[in-house]
């Protein structure tokens, strides 16, 4: 139930333009400290997973590994996505609270 609410909130964040998607854009957002939460799918490639976790750890950005690429993509209105960065503190705190 809370996963559905978190995905719905993620959809709202997309409509508010507070989301960036794609590995390279999320990494740049982490480095420029514009991303406050990273959501990565459980079926992400090993290299992608390592790169995102290393960047999040170094820049102290919380990350969550949850959902599969189709669930995450459906929540944000795309076909499939592996990595999403939330660029709003309010959305990131609430999504993190709902998922964990």
C-alpha positions in Angstrom: 0.0 0.0 0.0 2.7 2.5 0.9 4.6 1.5 -2.2 1.6 2.5 -4.3 1.4 5.8 -2.4 5.2 6.4 -3.0 4.8 5.7 -6.7 1.8 8.1 -6.9 3.8 10.7 -5.1 6.7 10.1 -7.6 4.1 10.7 -10.4 3.1 14.0 -8.7 6.8 15.0 -8.6 7.1 14.4 -12.3 4.2 16.6 -13.0 5.8 19.3 -10.8 9.0 18.8 -12.8 11.0 17.8 -9.7 12.4 14.6 -11.2 15.4 13.8 -13.4 15.9 10.4 -15.1 18.7 8.6 -16.7 22.1 7.5 -15.3 24.2 10.4 -16.6 21.7 13.1 -15.7 21.2 11.7 -12.2 25.0 11.5 -11.7 25.4 15.1 -12.8 22.6 16.1 -10.4 24.2 14.3 -7.5 27.5 16.0 -8.2 25.9 19.4 -8.4 24.0 18.7 -5.2 20.6 19.2 -6.9 19.4 15.7 -6.2 18.1 14.9 -2.7 17.0 11.3 -3.2 17.9 8.6 -5.8 15.6 5.7 -6.5 17.2 2.8 -8.3 15.5 -0.3 -9.5 16.4 -3.7 -8.1 17.2 -5.0 -11.6 19.7 -2.3 -12.5 22.9 -3.4 -14.2 25.9 -4.1 -11.9 28.0 -1.2 -13.3 25.1 1.2 -13.1 24.3 0.1 -9.6 28.0 0.5 -8.5 28.3 3.9 -10.1 25.2 5.4 -8.5 25.8 3.9 -5.1 29.4 5.2 -5.1 28.3 8.7 -6.1 25.5 8.7 -3.6 27.8 7.6 -0.8 30.5 10.1 -1.7 28.1 13.1 -1.9 25.9 11.8 1.0 22.7 11.5 -1.0 20.2 8.9 0.2 19.3 6.2 -2.3 16.6 3.5 -2.3 16.7 0.3 -4.3 13.1 -0.7 -4.9 10.7 -1.6 -7.6 11.6 -3.0 -11.1 12.2 -0.9 -14.2 8.6 -1.2 -15.5 7.0 -0.2 -12.2 9.3 2.9 -11.9 8.8 3.8 -15.5 5.0 3.5 -15.3 5.0 5.7 -12.2 6.8 8.5 -14.1 4.9 8.0 -17.3 7.8 6.5 -19.3 8.3 3.0 -20.8 11.0 1.9 -18.3 13.6 3.7 -16.2 16.3 2.4 -14.0 17.4 5.5 -12.1 15.4 8.5 -10.9 16.6 11.5 -9.0 14.2 13.7 -6.9 15.2 17.4 -7.0 12.9 18.6 -4.3 13.5 18.2 -0.6 9.8 17.9 0.3 9.1 15.2 -2.2 12.3 13.4 -1.4 11.6 13.3 2.4 8.0 12.1 1.9 8.9 9.4 -0.7 11.7 8.2 1.5 9.3 8.0 4.5 6.7 6.1 2.6 9.2 3.5 1.1 11.1 2.8 4.3 
